[in-house]
């Protein structure tokens, strides 16, 4: 049974940093592309960043480059999202996801972790 469990969310002041973690189990983690998405109330789910299975190549949405960075530790079966200079509009539920083929879609999703940025 595949599980993706996000952690690290919470309340943070605008301008501050936060690092999210997503621990994976039940799959061969090092074979999967991992990604982060977010969804704010009343809005569609939004792609943030993805990282290839080996961790050597990452792609971040242009609107978040320079503030958000994805990384992974295959020895720990964990993917991270470092967020800096947070803004109130970054408030959302953040999800990690796994796929063996990003062109097809994401096979597994976590339950999400709430990030709230206060002004």
PASEBA-1860 file (N, C-alpha, C; in nm, 3 decimals):
! residues 119
1> XXXXXXXX> 0.086/-0.119/0.000/0.000/0.000/0.000/0.089/0.123/0.000 ~ 0.070/0.205/-0.100/0.153/0.325/-0.113/0.099/0.434/-0.021 ~ 0.192/0.497/0.047/0.156/0.612/0.132/0.253/0.725/0.108 ~ 0.198/0.844/0.092/0.277/0.967/0.088/0.226/1.053/0.203 ~ 0.314/1.089/0.294/0.274/1.162/0.412/0.351/1.293/0.419 ~ 0.278/1.402/0.401/0.339/1.535/0.409/0.347/1.582/0.553 ~ 0.446/1.663/0.580/0.460/1.725/0.712/0.535/1.857/0.697 ~ 0.533/1.935/0.802/0.607/2.061/0.802/0.523/2.184/0.779
9> XXXXXXXX> 0.395/2.166/0.751/0.309/2.281/0.732/0.280/2.350/0.863 ~ 0.216/2.465/0.853/0.182/2.540/0.973/0.160/2.686/0.943 ~ 0.164/2.765/1.047/0.144/2.909/1.035/0.281/2.978/1.036 ~ 0.302/3.064/0.940/0.429/3.135/0.929/0.401/3.280/0.890 ~ 0.485/3.369/0.935/0.468/3.510/0.900/0.520/3.536/0.758 ~ 0.460/3.632/0.694/0.505/3.670/0.560/0.654/3.704/0.563 ~ 0.723/3.657/0.460/0.867/3.678/0.452/0.949/3.565/0.510 ~ 0.885/3.478/0.583/0.956/3.369/0.648/0.971/3.247/0.560
17> XXXXXXXX> 1.053/3.151/0.606/1.073/3.026/0.533/0.993/2.912/0.596 ~ 0.980/2.808/0.518/0.917/2.685/0.567/0.967/2.572/0.478 ~ 0.992/2.458/0.539/1.031/2.342/0.460/0.931/2.230/0.482 ~ 0.874/2.184/0.374/0.782/2.072/0.378/0.857/1.943/0.346 ~ 0.810/1.836/0.406/0.865/1.704/0.378/0.752/1.611/0.336 ~ 0.786/1.513/0.257/0.690/1.411/0.215/0.761/1.277/0.222 ~ 0.718/1.194/0.315/0.778/1.062/0.333/0.696/0.959/0.256 ~ 0.763/0.881/0.176/0.696/0.781/0.092/0.723/0.641/0.144
25> XXXXXXXX> 0.624/0.556/0.129/0.640/0.415/0.163/0.552/0.332/0.071 ~ 0.587/0.204/0.057/0.507/0.114/-0.025/0.538/0.120/-0.172 ~ 0.640/0.194/-0.210/0.681/0.201/-0.351/0.832/0.211/-0.358 ~ 0.886/0.180/-0.474/1.030/0.195/-0.494/1.056/0.341/-0.525 ~ 1.080/0.415/-0.420/1.083/0.561/-0.427/1.179/0.611/-0.534 ~ 1.292/0.550/-0.546/1.396/0.599/-0.637/1.360/0.581/-0.783 ~ 1.247/0.518/-0.811/1.203/0.500/-0.949/1.096/0.600/-0.989 ~ 1.054/0.682/-0.896/0.942/0.773/-0.921/0.984/0.918/-0.931
33> XXXXXXXX> 0.922/0.987/-1.024/0.925/1.132/-1.028/0.836/1.181/-0.914 ~ 0.884/1.280/-0.841/0.807/1.336/-0.731/0.776/1.483/-0.759 ~ 0.664/1.527/-0.708/0.623/1.665/-0.734/0.548/1.721/-0.616 ~ 0.539/1.853/-0.615/0.458/1.925/-0.517/0.353/2.007/-0.592 ~ 0.234/2.006/-0.537/0.122/2.087/-0.585/0.065/2.161/-0.464 ~ -0.021/2.256/-0.493/-0.094/2.321/-0.386/-0.233/2.359/-0.435 ~ -0.321/2.374/-0.338/-0.458/2.415/-0.371/-0.508/2.510/-0.263 ~ -0.543/2.629/-0.305/-0.600/2.728/-0.215/-0.752/2.717/-0.220
41> XXXXXXXX> -0.822/2.762/-0.118/-0.968/2.753/-0.116/-1.029/2.819/-0.238 ~ -1.118/2.749/-0.303/-1.187/2.803/-0.417/-1.106/2.809/-0.545 ~ -0.985/2.755/-0.540/-0.899/2.759/-0.658/-0.864/2.618/-0.704 ~ -0.820/2.608/-0.826/-0.778/2.480/-0.880/-0.640/2.442/-0.824 ~ -0.616/2.313/-0.827/-0.485/2.265/-0.785/-0.377/2.320/-0.878 ~ -0.265/2.357/-0.820/-0.160/2.428/-0.894/-0.028/2.353/-0.882 ~ 0.039/2.333/-0.993/0.170/2.269/-0.993/0.275/2.364/-0.936 ~ 0.366/2.308/-0.855/0.474/2.390/-0.800/0.608/2.347/-0.859
49> XXXXXXXX> 0.643/2.221/-0.841/0.775/2.175/-0.883/0.777/2.024/-0.891 ~ 0.870/1.972/-0.970/0.889/1.828/-0.983/1.038/1.798/-0.988 ~ 1.072/1.675/-0.951/1.211/1.633/-0.952/1.219/1.491/-1.005 ~ 1.320/1.464/-1.088/1.328/1.330/-1.148/1.370/1.226/-1.045 ~ 1.367/1.103/-1.088/1.383/0.993/-0.992/1.518/0.996/-0.923 ~ 1.622/1.034/-0.996/1.755/1.038/-0.937/1.787/1.163/-0.860 ~ 1.704/1.263/-0.877/1.725/1.389/-0.807/1.816/1.487/-0.876 ~ 1.863/1.451/-0.994/1.956/1.539/-1.061/1.893/1.646/-1.146
57> XXXXXXXX> 1.763/1.636/-1.166/1.696/1.734/-1.252/1.565/1.776/-1.186 ~ 1.548/1.904/-1.172/1.426/1.957/-1.111/1.367/2.063/-1.201 ~ 1.236/2.075/-1.193/1.165/2.178/-1.269/1.071/2.250/-1.174 ~ 1.080/2.381/-1.173/0.995/2.464/-1.087/0.914/2.558/-1.172 ~ 0.787/2.571/-1.140/0.702/2.663/-1.212/0.764/2.802/-1.211 ~ 0.756/2.870/-1.324/0.821/2.999/-1.336/0.780/3.098/-1.228 ~ 0.653/3.093/-1.190/0.602/3.190/-1.093/0.661/3.169/-0.954 ~ 0.727/3.055/-0.934/0.780/3.024/-0.800/0.931/3.009/-0.799
65> XXXXXXXX> 0.991/3.021/-0.914/1.137/3.012/-0.919/1.198/3.123/-0.835 ~ 1.304/3.087/-0.769/1.372/3.184/-0.683/1.323/3.184/-0.540 ~ 1.201/3.133/-0.517/1.150/3.124/-0.380/1.130/2.981/-0.334 ~ 1.091/2.893/-0.426/1.062/2.754/-0.392/1.166/2.662/-0.457 ~ 1.205/2.558/-0.385/1.300/2.462/-0.439/1.265/2.322/-0.392 ~ 1.263/2.229/-0.486/1.234/2.089/-0.455/1.364/2.012/-0.448 ~ 1.369/1.915/-0.359/1.485/1.826/-0.349/1.437/1.692/-0.297 ~ 1.524/1.593/-0.302/1.484/1.461/-0.253/1.606/1.390/-0.195
73> XXXXXXXX> 1.575/1.297/-0.106/1.677/1.211/-0.047/1.628/1.067/-0.066 ~ 1.681/0.999/-0.164/1.632/0.864/-0.194/1.667/0.765/-0.083 ~ 1.770/0.793/-0.007/1.804/0.705/0.105/1.699/0.713/0.215 ~ 1.628/0.825/0.221/1.525/0.845/0.323/1.385/0.837/0.265 ~ 1.374/0.808/0.137/1.242/0.802/0.071/1.160/0.929/0.097 ~ 1.225/1.042/0.087/1.162/1.168/0.122/1.191/1.274/0.017 ~ 1.088/1.352/-0.012/1.102/1.467/-0.099/1.070/1.592/-0.017 ~ 1.138/1.699/-0.049/1.125/1.823/0.028/1.082/1.938/-0.062
81> XXXXXXXX> 1.022/2.037/0.001/0.994/2.163/-0.066/1.039/2.274/0.026 ~ 1.145/2.341/-0.012/1.191/2.457/0.064/1.122/2.581/0.008 ~ 1.057/2.653/0.096/0.985/2.774/0.056/1.042/2.892/0.133 ~ 1.080/2.993/0.060/1.136/3.114/0.121/1.054/3.236/0.082 ~ 1.072/3.342/0.157/1.003/3.469/0.129/0.854/3.446/0.107 ~ 0.794/3.376/0.198/0.654/3.339/0.182/0.563/3.461/0.183 ~ 0.455/3.450/0.107/0.358/3.558/0.094/0.221/3.505/0.137 ~ 0.132/3.595/0.179/-0.003/3.548/0.215/-0.070/3.467/0.105
89> XXXXXXXX> -0.042/3.500/-0.020/-0.104/3.427/-0.130/-0.048/3.286/-0.148 ~ 0.055/3.252/-0.073/0.104/3.115/-0.073/0.022/3.024/0.019 ~ -0.072/3.082/0.091/-0.158/3.004/0.179/-0.237/2.902/0.098 ~ -0.225/2.776/0.135/-0.289/2.668/0.059/-0.263/2.536/0.130 ~ -0.328/2.433/0.083/-0.292/2.297/0.121/-0.191/2.248/0.019 ~ -0.081/2.196/0.069/0.028/2.152/-0.016/0.030/2.000/-0.021 ~ 0.041/1.947/-0.142/0.037/1.803/-0.164/0.164/1.757/-0.234 ~ 0.210/1.640/-0.198/0.313/1.576/-0.279/0.248/1.465/-0.361
97> XXXXXXXX> 0.313/1.432/-0.470/0.259/1.332/-0.562/0.373/1.255/-0.626 ~ 0.342/1.134/-0.669/0.443/1.048/-0.730/0.390/0.993/-0.862 ~ 0.481/0.980/-0.958/0.444/0.923/-1.086/0.563/0.851/-1.148 ~ 0.531/0.749/-1.226/0.636/0.682/-1.302/0.646/0.744/-1.441 ~ 0.546/0.824/-1.478/0.544/0.889/-1.608/0.463/1.016/-1.597 ~ 0.532/1.129/-1.588/0.463/1.256/-1.567/0.372/1.293/-1.683 ~ 0.396/1.238/-1.801/0.311/1.270/-1.915/0.174/1.206/-1.901 ~ 0.168/1.100/-1.822/0.041/1.028/-1.803/-0.038/1.088/-1.688
105> XXXXXXXX> 0.033/1.133/-1.587/-0.034/1.186/-1.470/0.029/1.129/-1.345 ~ -0.019/1.172/-1.231/0.038/1.131/-1.104/-0.042/1.016/-1.044 ~ 0.032/0.912/-1.006/-0.032/0.789/-0.960/-0.075/0.796/-0.814 ~ 0.004/0.863/-0.735/-0.020/0.864/-0.591/-0.012/1.005/-0.537 ~ -0.097/1.030/-0.437/-0.105/1.161/-0.374/-0.104/1.148/-0.223 ~ -0.045/1.247/-0.159/-0.053/1.255/-0.014/-0.183/1.320/0.029 ~ -0.203/1.329/0.158/-0.326/1.385/0.212/-0.320/1.537/0.224 ~ -0.202/1.591/0.210/-0.186/1.736/0.214/-0.147/1.789/0.350
113> XXXXXXX> -0.081/1.903/0.348/-0.047/1.974/0.472/-0.079/2.121/0.452 ~ -0.141/2.180/0.553/-0.186/2.319/0.542/-0.070/2.414/0.569 ~ -0.055/2.511/0.482/0.040/2.620/0.503/-0.040/2.750/0.506 ~ -0.024/2.825/0.613/-0.093/2.952/0.626/0.011/3.060/0.650 ~ 0.009/3.162/0.564/0.105/3.271/0.574/0.030/3.396/0.619 ~ 0.068/3.447/0.732/0.002/3.566/0.787/0.075/3.692/0.742 ~ -0.003/3.798/0.723/0.057/3.924/0.677/0.099/4.010/0.795
END
